Amino acid sequence: MEFRSNNLLVTGGAGFIGSNFIKYILDKYKNLKLYNLDLLTYAGDLNNTKQFSANSRYKFIKGDINDKNLIEDIFSDYNIDGIINFAAETHVDNSITNPEIFIKTNINGVFNLLNFANKFWMNKPFKPKKKYAHSRFHQVSTDEVYGSIYTGSFSENSLYRPNSPYSASKASADHIVRSFNKTYGLNSTISICSNNFGLNQNKEKLIPKILYNIKNDISTKIYGDGKNIREWIHVTDHCKAIEQIFNNSKAGEVYNVGSENELSNIELAKLCYKIFDKKQNIEFIKDRAGHDFRYRLNSSKIYRLFGWKAEQSIHDFLKTFR
């Protein structure tokens, strides 16, 4: 079995989802070389890459996706013929206090990557260079671009209505990716995913934070009344979806990647305490500004076309930490 690209650039591969994706792909495919570009901000950790750092087909490069000289060198030196972009600032609270870095990374950085992909892969609009006819840029996005929905679910045709600087920056990046496909014919795809859980997740995220609090007998702080609802998917299921889209999709397509497993924040916290057989220690705090009430994705498209569906449960994952 062969992967679509021979020399794949993964950006943000020392982070949570990126590192899980690299491990999954390197284990499954033997034909590709993989280059991991990561700035190693607080959310990137080389400990996440230890399982594959010695692989002869893997190379780590420390750097910023906004660095034009570096990106050009990477394309030239390693003959990059595929990009999967995980690099992003992702924490909503941080985007409220410091939105500038979200604009820089999530918008300007994506534009920089697209610009060089277009330069290296295309002769002119809609005319790829022969050796790069198979090349693809894949953007990893988030369900937050759609905004909040009280009933039903978002389809790939739903309007973008982001409500935080973070989600607005991701929505902007999606539009720029689309524009490079429609204007220049650059082969691109987008996946829009729900909340991930799994190994290597940063401690600022809700599940690792709850587990840390339980272990250290610290109260778990929940915004508002805790009734905000999220859809939860295991990171490996997400990686498998990206694999299917990158290898098999038509250019220009967008796919929702959800699990149908919904939990309110308070339900999730109570589930964690129950699994660990601990007395609930939950504190409700002032709600976050612009806090979306509920996300839910309709993932029938990726199931219909590729037979993909989420398989792993959050309950089984949490039990492994007991």
C-alpha positions in Angstrom: 0.0 0.0 0.0 1.4 3.4 -1.0 0.8 6.9 0.4 -0.2 9.6 -2.0 3.1 11.6 -1.4 6.7 10.5 -1.4 8.0 13.5 0.6 5.4 14.7 3.0 5.7 17.9 5.0 3.6 17.7 8.3 3.5 21.0 10.1 2.8 21.1 13.8 3.9 17.4 14.1 5.1 17.8 17.7 1.7 18.7 18.9 -1.2 16.4 20.0 -2.9 15.5 16.7 0.1 15.9 14.5 2.3 13.6 16.5 -0.4 10.9 16.5 -0.8 11.3 12.8 2.9 10.9 12.1 3.1 7.7 14.2 0.1 6.3 12.4 1.3 7.1 8.9 5.0 6.0 9.4 3.8 2.7 10.9 1.4 2.0 8.0 3.3 3.3 5.0 6.9 2.4 4.0 7.2 4.3 0.8 7.3 7.9 2.1 9.7 10.2 3.8 8.1 12.5 6.4 9.4 16.0 7.4 8.0 17.5 10.6 8.1 21.2 10.9 7.3 22.6 14.3 8.1 25.8 16.2 7.9 24.0 19.5 5.7 26.6 21.2 4.2 25.6 24.6 1.8 23.1 22.7 4.6 21.3 20.9 6.7 18.8 22.7 9.5 16.6 21.3 8.5 13.9 23.9 5.5 13.3 21.7 7.8 12.3 18.8 10.1 9.8 20.7 8.3 6.7 19.4 9.4 7.6 15.8 12.2 10.1 16.1 14.8 7.4 15.2 13.0 6.3 12.1 15.2 6.7 9.1 12.3 8.1 7.0 11.6 10.8 9.5 13.2 14.2 10.0 12.4 17.0 12.5 12.9 20.6 11.5 12.4 23.4 14.1 10.9 26.4 12.6 7.9 28.7 11.9 5.5 28.2 9.0 5.7 32.0 8.5 9.4 31.8 7.7 9.6 32.3 4.0 13.2 31.4 3.6 12.8 28.3 5.6 9.7 27.1 3.8 11.4 27.7 0.4 14.5 25.7 1.5 12.3 22.8 2.8 10.5 22.6 -0.6 13.8 22.7 -2.5 15.9 20.5 -0.3 13.4 17.7 0.3 11.3 17.8 -2.9 8.1 18.2 -0.9 5.1 16.8 -2.8 2.5 16.9 -0.1 1.5 19.0 2.9 -0.7 18.3 5.9 -1.1 21.4 8.0 -1.7 20.8 11.7 0.2 23.9 12.8 -2.1 26.2 14.6 -2.8 28.2 17.8 -5.8 26.4 19.2 -6.8 27.5 22.7 -9.9 29.7 22.6 -9.1 31.4 26.0 -5.7 32.5 24.7 -7.2 33.8 21.5 -9.4 36.1 23.6 -6.5 37.6 25.5 -3.9 37.6 22.7 -5.6 37.3 19.2 -2.6 38.6 17.3 -0.6 35.4 17.4 -3.7 33.5 16.1 -3.9 35.8 13.1 -0.1 35.3 12.5 0.0 31.6 12.7 -3.5 30.4 11.6 -3.9 32.9 8.7 -0.6 34.3 7.6 1.2 31.0 8.2 -1.3 29.0 6.1 -1.0 31.6 3.3 2.8 31.2 3.3 2.6 27.5 3.0 0.0 27.7 0.2 2.1 30.3 -1.7 5.1 28.0 -1.8 3.1 25.0 -2.7 1.6 26.9 -5.6 5.1 28.1 -6.6 6.7 24.7 -6.5 3.9 22.5 -7.8 2.3 24.6 -10.5 3.4 25.8 -13.9 0.5 28.2 -14.1 -3.1 28.2 -12.9 -4.7 24.7 -13.2 -1.5 23.4 -14.9 0.6 21.4 -12.3 4.1 20.5 -13.1 4.2 16.9 -14.4 6.1 15.5 -11.4 3.7 17.2 -9.0 0.4 16.3 -10.6 -0.4 14.1 -7.5 0.6 16.7 -5.0 -1.9 17.9 -2.4 -2.3 20.5 0.4 -4.5 19.4 3.3 -5.8 21.8 5.9 -6.9 20.5 9.3 -9.8 22.6 10.5 -12.2 22.7 13.4 -16.0 22.4 13.9 -15.8 25.8 15.6 -15.7 27.6 12.2 -19.5 26.9 11.9 -20.3 28.6 15.2 -22.9 27.2 17.6 -26.0 25.0 16.8 -28.8 24.2 19.2 -30.4 21.3 17.3 -29.4 19.2 14.4 -25.9 19.2 12.9 -23.7 21.1 10.5 -23.1 19.8 7.0 -20.3 20.8 4.7 -22.7 23.3 3.1 -23.4 25.1 6.4 -22.4 28.8 6.7 -19.2 29.7 8.6 -20.2 31.8 11.6 -17.1 31.8 13.9 -17.5 33.4 17.3 -14.0 33.7 18.8 -10.7 35.0 17.4 -9.5 31.4 17.3 -12.4 30.0 15.2 -12.4 33.2 13.0 -8.7 32.6 12.2 -9.3 29.0 11.3 -12.3 29.9 9.2 -10.2 32.5 7.4 -7.5 29.9 6.7 -10.2 27.5 5.2 -11.3 30.3 2.9 -7.8 31.0 1.7 -7.2 27.3 1.0 -10.4 27.2 -1.0 -9.3 30.3 -2.9 -6.0 28.7 -4.0 -8.0 25.8 -5.3 -10.6 27.9 -7.2 -8.2 30.6 -8.5 -5.0 28.7 -9.1 -6.2 25.1 -9.4 -4.0 24.0 -6.4 -4.9 20.5 -5.3 -6.2 21.0 -1.8 -8.7 19.4 0.7 -10.0 20.4 4.1 -11.2 18.3 7.1 -13.4 19.9 9.8 -13.2 17.9 13.0 -14.9 17.8 16.3 -13.1 17.8 19.7 -10.3 15.2 19.9 -9.2 13.1 22.9 -6.2 10.8 23.2 -2.6 10.5 24.1 -0.2 13.5 24.0 -2.9 16.1 24.5 -1.7 19.4 26.1 -2.7 19.9 29.7 -4.6 23.1 28.9 -7.3 21.0 27.2 -10.4 19.9 29.1 -9.9 16.2 29.5 -6.2 16.3 30.5 -7.1 19.1 32.9 -9.9 17.1 34.6 -7.7 14.0 34.9 -4.9 16.1 36.4 -7.3 17.7 38.9 -8.6 14.3 39.9 -5.1 12.9 40.4 -4.0 15.9 42.5 -7.3 16.5 44.4 -7.8 19.9 42.8 -11.3 21.3 42.0 -12.3 21.2 38.4 -13.5 24.6 37.1 -16.3 24.5 34.6 -17.5 27.5 32.7 -21.1 28.7 33.3 -23.5 26.0 34.2 -21.5 23.2 32.4 -24.2 22.5 29.9 -22.2 23.5 26.8 -22.1 20.4 24.5 -19.2 19.1 22.5 -18.8 16.1 20.1 -15.8 13.9 21.1 -13.6 11.8 18.7 -10.5 9.8 19.4 -7.4 11.2 17.7 -6.6 7.9 15.9 -10.1 8.0 14.3 -9.3 11.5 13.2 -6.0 10.5 11.7 -7.6 7.7 9.7 -10.1 10.2 8.3 -7.3 12.5 7.2 -5.5 9.5 5.6 -8.6 8.7 3.6 -9.2 12.3 2.5 -5.6 13.0 1.6 -5.2 9.7 -0.4 -8.5 9.4 -2.1 -10.5 12.7 -2.2 -11.2 14.8 -5.3 -9.4 18.1 -5.1 -11.3 21.0 -3.6 -13.5 18.9 -1.3 -14.4 19.6 2.4 -15.3 16.8 4.9 -16.8 16.9 8.3 -15.2 14.4 10.7 -17.3 13.8 13.7 -18.2 10.9 16.1 -21.9 11.4 17.1 -20.7 11.1 20.7 -22.0 14.2 22.5 -21.3 15.2 26.1 -21.9 18.4 27.9 -18.9 19.7 29.9 -20.5 18.8 33.2 -21.4 15.3 31.9 -17.8 14.8 30.9 -16.5 15.9 34.2 -18.9 13.7 36.1 -18.0 10.7 33.9 -14.3 11.2 34.7 -15.0 11.3 38.5 -17.2 8.2 38.2 -14.6 6.2 36.3 -11.9 7.0 38.8 -14.3 6.4 41.7 -13.6 9.9 43.1 -15.9 12.3 44.9 -17.0 15.1 42.5 -15.0 18.3 43.1 -16.5 20.7 40.5 -16.6 24.4 40.7 -18.6 26.6 38.3 -17.0 29.8 37.2 -18.0 32.8 35.1 -18.7 31.8 31.6 -16.2 32.6 28.8 -17.0 35.4 26.4 -18.6 34.3 23.2 -18.9 30.7 24.5 -20.5 28.5 21.8 -23.3 26.3 23.3 -23.1 23.2 21.0 -21.2 21.7 18.1 -22.4 18.8 16.1 -21.1 17.6 12.7 -22.9 15.6 10.0 -20.2 13.2 8.8 -22.3 11.2 6.3 -20.2 12.5 3.4 -17.0 10.8 4.4 -18.8 7.7 5.4 -20.7 7.5 2.1 -17.5 8.1 0.0 -14.9 6.2 2.0 -16.7 4.1 4.5 -15.0 6.0 7.4 -16.6 6.3 10.8 -15.4 6.9 14.3 -14.9 3.7 16.3 -13.3 4.4 19.6 -15.3 5.5 22.7 -14.3 8.1 25.2 -15.4 5.9 28.0 -13.0 3.1 27.0 -10.2 5.6 26.7 -10.7 7.1 30.1 -10.7 3.7 31.7 -7.1 3.1 30.6 -6.0 5.8 33.0 -7.4 4.2 36.1 
